[in-house]
């Protein structure tokens, strides 16, 4: 088994419960980790024997552009689509951070972390 990590992907998106967040938007950082059997790709050196992380990035990018009130909802959509598109993935962990969130004081970020094993 192996893990592939897409780290510190930055997006400008319109997620949040406040109307201003849905209009003005904010900066988000996303980290996604997934697990799969990498034995064939380790031996063959062929992209066809693994998951192309460009395709995973495309899923994340598309889902980040769909407005949501909650980061939990965005994260669940990403996890569900990754599992749907890539049967060889057995585990996904995602961290979505809203940078400089409107919490009434100076805060670097608020983050949501979700993880899921296939079939659970």
N, C-alpha and C positions, 0 to 999 in steps of 0.2 A: 504494500500500500504506500501511497505517496500523497502529499498535500501540495496544492498550488495556491498561492496567495496573490491576490491583486490588492496592492497596498496604496493607501492615500490618494485615491481617485477623487478629484475635485469637480464639483458640479455647482452650477447656479440654478436654483429651482424654487418652487413656490409652495412649499409644504408648511403647514401650521394652522392652528386654530383661530388665530386672529386675522381679521379681514386684511390688515396691512401686509401680513406675511403672504397672503394669497395674491396680492397685487404687486408689492415691491420685491418680494423674493428674498433669498438669503443664500449664503454659501454653505455647502455641505461637503463633508468628507466621507468617503465610503471605503471600507476594507472588507474584502470577501475572501474566504478561505474555503476550499473544497477538497474532498478526499476521493481518491479513486485508485484502482489497481494500475500501477505504472510499470509493471514488469515488462509488458510487451514493448512499450515505448522506450524503456531503458535499453533494451537489447536491440531493437530495430532502428532507432533514431528516425522514426517516421511519425509525422504529425497525425496521420490517419489512425494511429494507435493510441491517441490520447485526446484530451479536450483542448481545442484551440481557445486560449484565453482571450483572443480578440472577439470571439463569438460571445463569450461570457460578458465581456465589457459592453458589448452592444445591447445585451439584455438589461444590464444595470443602467446604462445611459437612457434607454427608452423608458424604463420604469421611473427613473428620477424625473423625467420630463412630464409625467402625469401627476397633476396636483392631488395632494392628499392632506387631510387634516393631521394625521398621526404618522410618525416615523415607523411605528410598528406595522402599519398597513403597507407602507412602501416596502419594508423589509420582507414581509410575508409574500407579497407579489413577486419580488425578485427570487426568493427561495423557491416558490412554486414553479416559476417559469424555468429556472435552472434545472430542477428535477425533471420537468416535463421534456425539455429539449435534450438532455444528456443522461441517458440511462446508465452510463458507467459511473456516474457520480453517486457516492453512497452517503455523503455528509456535506452539509453546508453551514458555515457560520458567517454572519454578516454583522458589521458594526456600521451604523449610520450616525454621523455627528452633525448637528446643526451648530454652525459657528456663530459666536456672539448672539446667543438667543435672547429674546426679550423677556428676561426674568426679573427685571426691576433692579439689577445691579450688574457690575462687570463680571462676566462669566465667559471663559474661553469657548466652551462648547457644552452641549448636552447630547448624550449619546444613548442609543438603543442598541442592544446586542441580542440577536436571535440566533438560535442554532437548531438544526433538525437533521435527523438521520432518515434516510429513505425508508418509507413504510411505517414510520412512527409519528 
